[in-house]
Amino acid sequence: PFIQKALEWKPKPQPEINQWEGGWHDYTQSSQGFKEREKKDYAKIEDNEHLKEAYNFCLPYYQKLYEQRLCI
């Protein structure tokens, strides 16, 4: 079942991940729930000609695979 209160928590140190410093490990210990984060290095497809070409090339294959996806 869906549990709404499982989406938020109080931040606390997690000793089992203290061995990994930096990046998302630090973020998880200070987080208070699931939130959309800004992606500073995210490149939009429409702003990058190389990505646009790759996207347009791959999209028909993705759509065909998506049509055949397993739905449970």
C-alpha positions as CSV (number, residue, x, y, z in Angstrom):
1,P,0.0,0.0,0.0
2,F,1.0,3.6,-0.6
3,I,2.1,5.3,2.7
4,Q,2.2,9.1,2.4
5,K,4.4,9.6,5.5
6,A,7.1,7.4,4.0
7,L,7.9,10.3,1.6
8,E,9.4,12.5,4.4
9,W,11.8,11.9,7.2
10,K,14.1,13.7,9.6
11,P,17.7,14.0,8.5
12,K,20.2,12.0,10.5
13,P,23.7,10.6,10.0
14,Q,23.9,7.1,8.5
15,P,27.1,5.3,9.8
16,E,26.9,2.7,7.1
17,I,27.4,5.3,4.3
18,N,29.9,7.6,6.2
19,Q,32.7,5.8,4.4
20,W,31.6,7.4,1.1
21,E,32.0,11.2,1.2
22,G,30.7,13.7,-1.2
23,G,28.0,13.8,-3.8
24,W,24.7,12.1,-3.2
25,H,25.9,10.3,-0.1
26,D,26.1,13.7,1.7
27,Y,22.7,14.7,0.2
28,T,21.0,11.6,1.6
29,Q,22.2,12.3,5.1
30,S,20.8,15.8,5.1
31,S,17.7,15.1,3.0
32,Q,14.2,15.4,4.5
33,G,12.2,13.7,1.8
34,F,11.8,13.2,-1.9
35,K,12.1,16.5,-3.8
36,E,12.9,17.4,-7.4
37,R,16.5,18.7,-7.5
38,E,17.9,21.1,-10.0
39,K,20.3,19.4,-12.4
40,K,23.1,21.9,-12.9
41,D,24.8,20.0,-15.7
42,Y,21.7,18.9,-17.5
43,A,21.7,19.6,-21.2
44,K,18.3,20.1,-22.8
45,I,17.8,18.2,-26.1
46,E,16.5,21.2,-27.9
47,D,19.6,23.2,-27.0
48,N,22.1,20.7,-28.3
49,E,22.3,19.7,-31.9
50,H,24.1,16.4,-31.2
51,L,21.5,15.4,-28.6
52,K,18.7,16.4,-30.9
53,E,20.1,14.2,-33.7
54,A,20.6,11.2,-31.4
55,Y,17.1,11.7,-29.9
56,N,15.4,11.8,-33.3
57,F,17.4,8.7,-34.4
58,C,16.6,6.7,-31.3
59,L,13.0,7.7,-30.7
60,P,11.3,5.4,-33.2
61,Y,13.2,2.4,-31.7
62,Y,12.2,3.4,-28.2
63,Q,8.6,3.8,-29.3
64,K,8.5,0.4,-30.8
65,L,10.0,-1.2,-27.7
66,Y,7.6,0.8,-25.5
67,E,4.7,-0.7,-27.5
68,Q,6.0,-4.2,-26.6
69,R,6.6,-3.4,-22.9
70,L,5.5,-5.9,-20.3
71,C,2.5,-4.5,-18.3
72,I,1.8,-6.2,-15.0
